[in-house]
Amino acid sequence: MAHTTKTFSDDLTGWRYLTQPRRSRPALRENKSVKFVVVGAGFTGLSAARELAAMCPDDEVLLLDARTLSAGASGRNAGFAVGVSQFGGPVTEERVAECKRINRLNHEGLALLRAAASPESNSDWWQESGYHYLAADTPSARESEHFINSLRNFRLPYRALNRSDIERELGTSHYDCGVHVPLGALVQPADLLYRLVDRLPENVRFFENTPVEQIQQGALGIDLMLSTGHTVQTQQLVLACNYEMPGLGFLRNRIVATTLSGSFTRPLTDEEMASMGTCPSWGVLGLHGGGATVRLSKDRRLMLRNCVSYNGGQLLTPKQLQQQVPKHRERMLKRFPQLESVPIEHSWSGCEGVSRNMTSFFGQYAPNVFAAAGYNGSGLSRGTALGTALARLMLGGDDQLIKDASGFAEAKWLPPRPLLDLGAAWSLRQRFAGVGEDI
Ligand SMILES: Cc1cc2nc3c(=O)[nH]c(=O)nc-3n(C[C@H](O)[C@H](O)[C@H](O)COP(=O)(O)OP(=O)(O)OC[C@H]3O[C@@H](n4cnc5c(N)ncnc54)[C@H](O)[C@@H]3O)c2cc1C
């Protein structure tokens, strides 16, 4: 079986930089034999571990991560835990069943996440008042119409927005039209992860800085070799390692990472906030697939994420990140020229797991080895839903969540490098085609 000697980058950028430092848990430094192991402590792995532990309260669940909590994609995203997806293009009759399945997963994932985190009302790290999906150019304005039609047909709540609504609510005249959807939470991803870990059932034992280097089928179960030099033997294994799964011999040539980057300003002053519209904090998703994601956080920082590249599954180096910052700032000022004097305080990058045909992975991949991964930009809700479904599937369950999670198309084959680099460059060009003012 595969052996990974990869080093796991663990820089302090992203949402963890913007919150209270946390003391990490120690690495696993002993041999163990347990019934369940979950590898990866992002939203997928936390959800699987939580469900396994709740369903088998007498068994120990070992949760291992190569990095410290929040250093992976789950701590580096834009913080939109969606309740509804925007599907792109008209939702024609033949797409209806598939779109409903995805929305059931979104709803369920959001509900599971809320139940696990149990946020206080008016919490700083969880606001559940939905998002603005906005259009600043002609192709995205068409998407706005398609989205509104699908929301109406699915009988989901929404509010159509024109330019003056948007200007009044957000303080920008950049966008032409859009829609506000109330189903969805805006989260501070690092704080949410910390909360989820603190609330794990007692029979989950979590070890950070514990890379799994090799997995093999042994005589008595599955053997995991750790970089700490120790071995774990288990009866059932969940792999929740996102785009790093191929390093352990799974999803090879099926999943790849693109690297995204964005920046935050310093917190806005009272005077600057007065120019920002009536919503005290909000999130904007672009209606074009290559459009920028923008937020005004509860602590008054403006955030914009608009750059995507293929970087071999790595975060950007400090130098590469610095080169992107002017692109973040230019597009912030395009939307909010009144913030000309507000400096960028912090920038970060993160890797998103994608497949060639934008499908997700879920199911059993070897005897007693189960995995879920690859949600493109919607892993908070979907990862949570699929993690829970995976635990239930492992334990022999058969419910609607498992059925919905099992409905993804097979991923198309991805060529190895250097062909992969050419293919990735082409896909990114496609993603940004026609993005215009939405970038
Ligand atoms: C910039 C950016 C913005 C995004 N915005 C959003 C958004 O707004 N909303 C949304 O829903 N999604 C968003 N996403 C996507 C979302 O973050 C991911 O889909 C989701 O976090 C994936 O969760 P996961 O648990 O499957 O994987 P991850 O969070 O990547 O967790 C996998 C874990 O496995 C660990 N691991 C890997 N290999 C090993 C090993 N060999 N041994 C031990 N541990 C290992 C890693 O350290 C990592 O912690 C965004 C992503 C990025 C990068």
The ligand as an SDF file (V2000), in Angstrom:
LIG
                    3D

 53 58  0  0  0  0  0  0  0  0999 V2000
  -10.2970   29.3580    0.5510 C   0  0  0  0  0  0  0  0  0  0  0  0
  -11.4000   28.3460    0.6800 C   0  0  0  0  0  0  0  0  0  0  0  0
  -12.7090   28.7930    0.8170 C   0  0  0  0  0  0  0  0  0  0  0  0
  -13.7530   27.8720    0.9910 C   0  0  0  0  0  0  0  0  0  0  0  0
  -14.9820   28.3500    1.2850 N   0  0  0  0  0  0  0  0  0  0  0  0
  -15.9560   27.4920    1.6320 C   0  0  0  0  0  0  0  0  0  0  0  0
  -17.1940   27.9760    2.1220 C   0  0  0  0  0  0  0  0  0  0  0  0
  -17.4140   29.1730    2.3080 O   0  0  0  0  0  0  0  0  0  0  0  0
  -18.1680   27.0630    2.4230 N   0  0  0  0  0  0  0  0  0  0  0  0
  -17.9460   25.7240    2.3020 C   0  0  0  0  0  0  0  0  0  0  0  0
  -18.8650   24.9460    2.5870 O   0  0  0  0  0  0  0  0  0  0  0  0
  -16.7580   25.2370    1.8740 N   0  0  0  0  0  0  0  0  0  0  0  0
  -15.7540   26.0800    1.5630 C   0  0  0  0  0  0  0  0  0  0  0  0
  -14.5350   25.5980    1.1910 N   0  0  0  0  0  0  0  0  0  0  0  0
  -14.3310   24.1440    1.1360 C   0  0  0  0  0  0  0  0  0  0  0  0
  -14.2440   23.5210    2.5230 C   0  0  0  0  0  0  0  0  0  0  0  0
  -13.3120   24.2100    3.3290 O   0  0  0  0  0  0  0  0  0  0  0  0
  -13.8380   22.0520    2.4200 C   0  0  0  0  0  0  0  0  0  0  0  0
  -14.6580   21.4000    1.4680 O   0  0  0  0  0  0  0  0  0  0  0  0
  -13.9940   21.3280    3.7450 C   0  0  0  0  0  0  0  0  0  0  0  0
  -13.3510   22.0340    4.7760 O   0  0  0  0  0  0  0  0  0  0  0  0
  -13.4200   19.9340    3.6310 C   0  0  0  0  0  0  0  0  0  0  0  0
  -13.4950   19.3450    4.9090 O   0  0  0  0  0  0  0  0  0  0  0  0
  -12.8220   17.9370    5.1490 P   0  0  0  0  0  0  0  0  0  0  0  0
  -13.0010   17.6200    6.5750 O   0  0  0  0  0  0  0  0  0  0  0  0
  -13.3360   16.9520    4.1640 O   0  0  0  0  0  0  0  0  0  0  0  0
  -11.2970   18.1510    4.7850 O   0  0  0  0  0  0  0  0  0  0  0  0
  -10.1480   19.0270    5.4910 P   0  0  0  0  0  0  0  0  0  0  0  0
  -10.6760   20.1590    6.2330 O   0  0  0  0  0  0  0  0  0  0  0  0
   -9.1310   19.2930    4.4270 O   0  0  0  0  0  0  0  0  0  0  0  0
   -9.5700   18.0250    6.5460 O   0  0  0  0  0  0  0  0  0  0  0  0
   -8.7510   16.9540    6.1750 C   0  0  0  0  0  0  0  0  0  0  0  0
   -7.7760   16.7370    7.3070 C   0  0  0  0  0  0  0  0  0  0  0  0
   -7.0410   15.5380    7.0570 O   0  0  0  0  0  0  0  0  0  0  0  0
   -5.7440   15.7110    7.5720 C   0  0  0  0  0  0  0  0  0  0  0  0
   -4.8610   14.7500    6.9070 N   0  0  0  0  0  0  0  0  0  0  0  0
   -4.5580   14.6620    5.5970 C   0  0  0  0  0  0  0  0  0  0  0  0
   -3.7300   13.6460    5.3840 N   0  0  0  0  0  0  0  0  0  0  0  0
   -3.4910   13.0710    6.5820 C   0  0  0  0  0  0  0  0  0  0  0  0
   -2.6620   11.9960    7.0160 C   0  0  0  0  0  0  0  0  0  0  0  0
   -1.9210   11.2750    6.1470 N   0  0  0  0  0  0  0  0  0  0  0  0
   -2.6410   11.6890    8.3440 N   0  0  0  0  0  0  0  0  0  0  0  0
   -3.3940   12.3920    9.2360 C   0  0  0  0  0  0  0  0  0  0  0  0
   -4.1750   13.4320    8.8740 N   0  0  0  0  0  0  0  0  0  0  0  0
   -4.2140   13.7640    7.5620 C   0  0  0  0  0  0  0  0  0  0  0  0
   -5.4070   17.1610    7.2270 C   0  0  0  0  0  0  0  0  0  0  0  0
   -4.3920   17.6810    8.0650 O   0  0  0  0  0  0  0  0  0  0  0  0
   -6.7550   17.8650    7.4190 C   0  0  0  0  0  0  0  0  0  0  0  0
   -6.8790   18.4890    8.6760 O   0  0  0  0  0  0  0  0  0  0  0  0
  -13.4730   26.4770    0.9680 C   0  0  0  0  0  0  0  0  0  0  0  0
  -12.1670   26.0290    0.8090 C   0  0  0  0  0  0  0  0  0  0  0  0
  -11.1360   26.9400    0.6840 C   0  0  0  0  0  0  0  0  0  0  0  0
   -9.7290   26.4400    0.5590 C   0  0  0  0  0  0  0  0  0  0  0  0
  1  2  1  0
  2  3  1  0
  2 52  2  0
  3  4  2  0
  4  5  1  0
  4 50  1  0
  5  6  2  0
  6  7  1  0
  6 13  1  0
  7  8  2  0
  7  9  1  0
  9 10  1  0
 10 11  2  0
 10 12  1  0
 12 13  2  0
 13 14  1  0
 14 15  1  0
 14 50  1  0
 15 16  1  0
 16 17  1  0
 16 18  1  0
 18 19  1  0
 18 20  1  0
 20 21  1  0
 20 22  1  0
 22 23  1  0
 23 24  1  0
 24 25  2  0
 24 26  1  0
 24 27  1  0
 27 28  1  0
 28 29  2  0
 28 30  1  0
 28 31  1  0
 31 32  1  0
 32 33  1  0
 33 34  1  0
 33 48  1  0
 34 35  1  0
 35 36  1  0
 35 46  1  0
 36 37  1  0
 36 45  1  0
 37 38  2  0
 38 39  1  0
 39 40  1  0
 39 45  2  0
 40 41  1  0
 40 42  2  0
 42 43  1  0
 43 44  2  0
 44 45  1  0
 46 47  1  0
 46 48  1  0
 48 49  1  0
 50 51  2  0
 51 52  1  0
 52 53  1  0
M  END
$$$$
